[in-house]
Amino acid sequence: MSAKVGLLDTSVVVALASLSPSDIPTHPLIRAITLAELSVGPLVAAAS
């Protein structure tokens, strides 16, 4: 069986707890923009 490689979008990272492990690639990749959105999002929400 070959390894599945996939790019995880921000919405997928947020929903990880509700996803089945079979839905997630065996080698997930995350872009820098996803990390930035996840880091800044709570700060912006708290300021609103």
C-alpha positions as CSV (number, residue, x, y, z in Angstrom):
1,M,0.0,0.0,0.0
2,S,1.4,3.4,-0.9
3,A,1.4,6.3,1.5
4,K,-1.2,9.0,1.0
5,V,0.2,12.5,0.9
6,G,-2.3,15.4,1.3
7,L,-2.4,19.1,2.0
8,L,-4.7,19.9,4.9
9,D,-6.7,23.1,4.6
10,T,-7.5,25.2,7.7
11,S,-11.0,23.9,7.9
12,V,-9.7,20.3,8.0
13,V,-7.2,21.1,10.7
14,V,-10.0,22.7,12.8
15,A,-12.2,19.6,12.3
16,L,-9.5,17.0,13.0
17,A,-11.2,15.8,16.2
18,S,-14.4,14.9,14.3
19,L,-12.7,13.2,11.4
20,S,-12.0,9.5,11.1
21,P,-8.3,8.5,10.8
22,S,-9.0,6.9,7.5
23,D,-10.1,10.3,6.2
24,I,-6.7,11.9,6.9
25,P,-3.6,11.3,4.7
26,T,-0.9,9.2,6.2
27,H,1.6,12.0,5.4
28,P,-0.4,15.3,6.0
29,L,1.1,18.6,4.9
30,I,0.2,22.0,6.3
31,R,1.0,25.3,4.6
32,A,2.4,28.3,6.4
33,I,-0.8,30.3,5.7
34,T,-2.8,27.6,7.6
35,L,-0.6,27.9,10.6
36,A,-0.8,31.7,10.4
37,E,-4.7,31.6,10.2
38,L,-4.8,29.3,13.2
39,S,-2.5,31.5,15.2
40,V,-4.0,34.8,14.5
41,G,-7.7,33.8,14.4
42,P,-8.2,33.4,18.1
43,L,-6.4,36.8,18.7
44,V,-8.7,38.6,16.3
45,A,-11.8,36.8,17.7
46,A,-10.9,37.8,21.2
47,A,-10.4,41.4,20.2
48,S,-13.9,41.6,18.6
